[in-house]
Amino acid sequence: MPYYHPRGRQSPWPLLLVLVLMGALVGGAIYLLRGQPVLMGALGLSPRLAALRAVPTASATPADPDGGAFATPTPAAANPIATALNRVIPPTATPTPASPVGIAEAYLRAWQQRRYADLYNLLSAEAQRTISRDQFIERYQNITEMATIQTLDARLLNINPQDYHQGVVELPFRVEVKTRRVGDIVEENYLPLTYENTAWRVQWSPSLIFKDLTADYLIRLFPLNPQRGSIFDRKGRPLATQGFLVSVGVVPAEVKDERQMFGALAPYVKLKPEEIKERTGRVPADWYVPLAEFPAEREAELKVKLESVPGLVVRRKAARIYPNGEVASHLVGYTSVITAEEMDRLAAKGYEADDRLGRTGVEGWAEGELAGVRGGKLAVVTRRGEVVKIIKDNPARQGRNLYLSIDLEAQKKAEQVLGDKTGSIVVLDPRDNSVLAMASFPRYDPNRFVLGFSPAEWKQLTEDKRHPFQNRPVGSAYPTGSIFKVITMAAGIERGGFQPDSPFDCNGIWYGLGPGIPFRDWKPEGHGRVTLQRGITTSCNIVFYEIGKKLQSIDPRILPEYARRFGLGRPTGLIGQDEESGGTLPDPDWKQRTLDQAWFPGDSVNLAIGQGFLEATPLQMANVYSTLASNGTLRPPVLVQRITEADGQVVKSFEATPARPLGLSPTYLASVREGMIGVAHATDGTAYYAFQGYRTVTAAKTGSAENQGPSSHAWFAGYAPANNPQVVVLVMVEGSGAGSEIAAPRGRQMFEFFFPNPKP
């Protein structure tokens, strides 16, 4: 009989166990391959299934400290298929990491904005264990200062899609740094991030600042300071240049006998022993402590007297020097140490706290050219100072040299002729309107701004009522007196209907504006009957009163307009100086605007002889006579002729480009020249006694301008040779008396320097 076993009820657990195991395997595969649709297809797994499986939940994700990058995803609507699938394959409890891009951008943004504390907050725990917050902030601040960083721009480069869920990523970025000293630095680098505690963090190291920097290396800047350019006269003789001073100081560790040291220093250093001790006590004992500085010519003396004393040292120190001392000091100017307020403005140009800045004269006008361009080498170095890598090498550009139009010997002569009289002498070459000399008194020695002033010296200079720092030829304006009459003559001939031979009667007093309003001539008895041309020679006031009255009756603006055509009322445009006064040129509009008063006939009459409200600088009046000497062409005077590189290559050159021809009539130009020749050579000329016996025919004019002081301002202006002008001379002496007596003799001395009388 066959074997028979009756079928009973089978257990379901084996089957259920198989289904659960299969579900777990499929679910794991989908989770691992959810971002790889190709592989899923190869394994027969549906990408759609992976998408359903990856429906986000409401679990929290980390927030971006700068806002927005890590917003929590919004839960999706319930999906019935996904819900059913979840019953078979439960979702994993591990959250998917968000993109690291947000935290990387936050890091770079904080770096750009120098928010170093926020930067530290974005570091990984491992990175923070390697450096404290304070050390981190200090290192960034020190490197920013050392590298002279002005701005920094950092941004991520193109990023390829990656499996961020792996927890580690390196994102490429580019940083562009602008510095004062070494120019622009560009580096491309990688920002490493790690996923920890539900957020991405920067796995920081010093190489994120500069690629070659490590924890053991440092950043160092080796400054390359350019030599300041020199200033020369037209023949290449130095007026300001780089030389050296002699520094006297002490090395405390080398001192053997303090009493001997203090005794040796006493004649040279105006410091008390306790002050010297206080200075030397601030630094390590083996450091050199400077105590005083001296001109280079005292080097030999100082070495003999001091170097034999242990601890005392005599050194050379590079410095700006002015080899001619006070000569041309107002033209050349001076330099002084930069102020804290100026550093805010000039730090971007590479200036540092102990740099010197051109203040006045050509030193100030050409600061940008003379100073050069500062450079430097930025390097990664060991703690011992050995260079590991040069990050950027930016050579310095030496300062450029300036060649002035002045002739040093002519300048010395002008200053010698002016002597101790407060005033100015200006000498121009009318052929190109270049400045041959420009003297101002009182003067100062610009070397003292390098060596330093004693309190007594500074007090004397700053409290001197004559204002020794004032550059009088360009910065001081005065009533001009009779040297203005050449302008009145031009307006009278061209607009007033007068001719060179028009007659005038001068009896010493004029009542042209009414019987109760007397206007006087400088000569009490008058000049008798004179022509307009002879009115220039004799400087007869009554001739010009009449012209002023006639021009007033035609149009009160005529005479001011002629003065304006000759360049008065505004700066001359001198090439080489910034501090130039425009003076005061009154007219009806000016008087109404400034004084709230109407213009009267007396204003025109006063203006006709260079008095009233009129004020002009010595340079403006010298330019008026240069305009006459060049047949009526107004031009700016030239003080700086050219700028060159250190090797002599010309960078810029300057010429007196004509502002405009004045269109003066030949009749006027010939007549005013003849009248001015009479001033110097006719027996009734106002400068005859000063020029008697001088053989170079000179066209001249004198003036005495009333002022608030007891004596008049003395003026002289002229050019020579009269028929082929090569030199214009203007002399102005403040409050000293008549121009014919005070200024004219000085004018002759200057002409004799250029055109001496033949020796017998």
PyMOL commands that set and color helices and strands:
alter all, ss='L'
color gray80, all
select helices_A, chain A and resi 13-32+37-42+47-53+80-88+101-112+116-121+125-130+133-146+164-166+206-208+252-254+258-265+273-280+296-306+329-332+340-349+361-365+367-370+408-418+448-451+455-463+472-475+481-495+532-538+541-554+558-565+588-595+601-608+618-629+666-681+688-691+739-754
alter helices_A, ss='H'
color red, helices_A
select strands_A, chain A and resi 149-156+168-179+184-196+199-202+218-224+231-232+238-250+289-294+312-321+335-337+356-358+375-381+387-394+401-404+423-429+434-441+503-506+509-510+519-520+528-531+633-634+640-644+650-653+660-661+699-705+713-720+727-733
alter strands_A, ss='S'
color yellow, strands_A
deselect
rebuild
show_as cartoon
